[in-house]
Amino acid sequence: MPAPTTRFADIDGIDPRLVSVLERREMSTAFPVQAAVIPPALAARDLLVQSPTGSGKTLAFGIPIIERLDRGLSTPGALILVPTRELAVQVAADLGPIATGKQLRVAAVYGGAPIHKQARAVREAAIVVATPGRLEDLIRTRKIDLRAVSILVLDEADR
């Protein structure tokens, strides 16, 4: 893996405006998993990444998603499947503030919350973070359109 001192600004393919957003959030240095994963992910390579909790996986897949989606996209272009509502909320909270720098919205959809509010949110979201059960509910009731999804992430696929 690359040295732990790789700066986001030094990773080819990350827009300087996104680097500025990251730096404003006090994130200028990439974790090793991020430095290793971001370049091939930006090149649209299929990846299988295994890394411990807290190692920076969310931004490792999140930054390339944000970079690859068109500015201002308002229909789901990326789908991130997660096993729990807590993880859905966390991933959306981590990516949302960064995605706004490119005028992209992130929606978290999970069971135990009003489906009508989540259905409204996914209509405007470029990135949808979903638990499988709630995604199935939204598909079954035709409240989500996945035809434009070109990026799929299975987070915590070992669970």
C-alpha positions as a printed NumPy array, in Angstrom:
array([[  0.   ,   0.   ,   0.   ],
       [  1.126,   3.584,  -0.606],
       [  2.754,   5.572,   2.167],
       [  0.337,   6.917,   4.805],
       [  1.397,  10.467,   3.968],
       [ -0.315,  10.624,   0.57 ],
       [ -2.282,  13.836,   0.298],
       [ -5.641,  13.9  ,  -1.486],
       [ -4.226,  16.76 ,  -3.586],
       [ -1.534,  14.362,  -4.867],
       [ -3.962,  11.667,  -6.025],
       [ -4.549,  11.989,  -9.776],
       [ -8.164,  12.437, -10.72 ],
       [ -9.482,  14.208,  -7.633],
       [-10.792,  17.617,  -8.63 ],
       [ -9.048,  20.456,  -6.756],
       [-12.478,  21.758,  -5.701],
       [-13.205,  18.442,  -3.985],
       [ -9.757,  18.552,  -2.374],
       [-10.69 ,  21.996,  -1.005],
       [-13.935,  20.618,   0.431],
       [-11.984,  17.806,   2.107],
       [ -9.379,  20.222,   3.471],
       [-12.102,  22.463,   4.929],
       [-13.279,  19.359,   6.777],
       [ -9.688,  18.86 ,   8.002],
       [ -9.079,  15.879,   5.722],
       [ -5.977,  16.512,   3.664],
       [ -4.068,  13.247,   4.082],
       [ -5.436,   9.984,   2.723],
       [ -5.43 ,   6.813,   4.778],
       [ -3.514,   3.958,   3.089],
       [ -6.715,   2.239,   1.904],
       [ -7.879,   5.508,   0.338],
       [ -4.569,   6.114,  -1.438],
       [ -4.65 ,   2.544,  -2.781],
       [ -8.32 ,   2.371,  -3.783],
       [ -9.188,   5.833,  -5.108],
       [ -7.098,   5.745,  -8.343],
       [ -8.483,   2.436,  -9.689],
       [-11.998,   3.36 ,  -8.527],
       [-11.749,   6.653, -10.42 ],
       [-10.841,   4.557, -13.469],
       [-14.133,   2.634, -13.006],
       [-12.364,  -0.6  , -12.067],
       [-14.312,  -3.249, -10.157],
       [-12.742,  -3.629,  -6.723],
       [-12.943,  -5.911,  -3.721],
       [-11.556,  -4.078,  -0.704],
       [-11.037,  -5.509,   2.747],
       [ -9.859,  -3.171,   5.47 ],
       [-10.452,  -2.861,   9.229],
       [-13.16 ,  -0.682,  10.738],
       [-12.01 ,   2.914,  11.011],
       [ -9.473,   2.624,   8.188],
       [-11.219,   5.065,   5.847],
       [-13.17 ,   2.759,   3.536],
       [-16.172,   5.098,   3.279],
       [-14.15 ,   7.876,   1.669],
       [-12.178,   5.282,  -0.317],
       [-15.348,   4.468,  -2.242],
       [-17.164,   7.769,  -1.634],
       [-14.655,  10.136,  -3.227],
       [-14.589,   8.22 ,  -6.546],
       [-18.391,   8.06 ,  -6.562],
       [-18.634,  11.82 ,  -6.106],
       [-15.97 ,  12.41 ,  -8.763],
       [-17.565,  10.092, -11.31 ],
       [-21.128,  11.397, -11.041],
       [-22.16 ,  14.418, -13.078],
       [-22.402,  17.706, -11.199],
       [-25.969,  18.358, -10.086],
       [-27.253,  14.854, -10.951],
       [-30.691,  14.531,  -9.375],
       [-31.505,  10.889,  -9.968],
       [-29.756,   7.897,  -8.38 ],
       [-26.454,   7.28 , -10.157],
       [-24.829,   5.353,  -7.311],
       [-26.256,   2.804,  -4.898],
       [-24.478,   1.847,  -1.685],
       [-25.954,  -1.191,   0.07 ],
       [-25.282,  -1.475,   3.796],
       [-26.482,  -4.058,   6.34 ],
       [-27.845,  -1.764,   9.068],
       [-29.724,   1.497,   9.477],
       [-26.919,   2.81 ,  11.693],
       [-24.393,   2.278,   8.924],
       [-26.744,   3.845,   6.355],
       [-27.023,   6.977,   8.487],
       [-23.252,   7.065,   9.101],
       [-22.272,   6.628,   5.441],
       [-24.771,   9.276,   4.311],
       [-23.534,  11.655,   7.02 ],
       [-19.917,  11.094,   5.94 ],
       [-20.559,  11.586,   2.218],
       [-23.318,  14.212,   2.261],
       [-21.212,  17.26 ,   3.16 ],
       [-18.552,  16.296,   0.618],
       [-21.083,  15.588,  -2.145],
       [-22.663,  19.02 ,  -1.746],
       [-19.425,  20.494,  -3.086],
       [-20.466,  19.016,  -6.429],
       [-24.172,  19.802,  -5.924],
       [-24.991,  16.142,  -5.336],
       [-27.426,  14.915,  -2.72 ],
       [-27.124,  11.763,  -0.646],
       [-30.171,   9.942,   0.721],
       [-30.165,   7.244,   3.392],
       [-33.054,   4.774,   3.23 ],
       [-33.64 ,   2.164,   5.905],
       [-36.427,   0.473,   7.812],
       [-37.967,   1.988,  10.913],
       [-38.399,   5.44 ,   9.358],
       [-41.296,   6.866,   7.307],
       [-40.99 ,   5.471,   3.796],
       [-42.776,   8.432,   2.169],
       [-40.079,  10.868,   3.363],
       [-37.336,   8.536,   2.16 ],
       [-39.082,   8.091,  -1.207],
       [-39.137,  11.875,  -1.617],
       [-35.431,  12.084,  -0.717],
       [-34.342,   9.438,  -3.256],
       [-36.128,  11.276,  -6.072],
       [-33.579,  14.091,  -5.715],
       [-30.531,  12.07 ,  -4.641],
       [-27.578,  11.157,  -6.836],
       [-26.253,   8.753,  -4.189],
       [-28.567,   6.375,  -2.334],
       [-27.357,   4.55 ,   0.769],
       [-29.815,   1.743,   1.496],
       [-30.443,  -1.303,   3.597],
       [-31.613,  -4.256,   1.471],
       [-35.071,  -4.481,   3.034],
       [-35.936,  -0.811,   2.542],
       [-34.514,  -0.856,  -0.981],
       [-36.755,  -3.815,  -1.743],
       [-39.752,  -1.87 ,  -0.327],
       [-38.959,   1.118,  -2.548],
       [-38.535,  -1.071,  -5.635],
       [-41.724,  -3.022,  -4.942],
       [-43.754,   0.182,  -4.548],
       [-41.994,   1.794,  -7.541],
       [-40.758,   4.708,  -5.469],
       [-37.17 ,   4.445,  -6.691],
       [-35.803,   4.458, -10.213],
       [-32.484,   2.625, -10.495],
       [-32.128,   2.773, -14.283],
       [-29.393,   5.434, -14.108],
       [-27.339,   3.632, -11.438],
       [-23.887,   2.994, -12.843],
       [-22.002,   2.521,  -9.556],
       [-22.771,  -0.129,  -6.937],
       [-21.034,  -0.544,  -3.583],
       [-21.685,  -3.42 ,  -1.193],
       [-20.408,  -2.076,   2.116],
       [-19.724,  -4.574,   4.896],
       [-20.467,  -7.385,   2.433],
       [-19.103,  -9.917,   4.907],
       [-22.069,  -9.354,   7.242]])
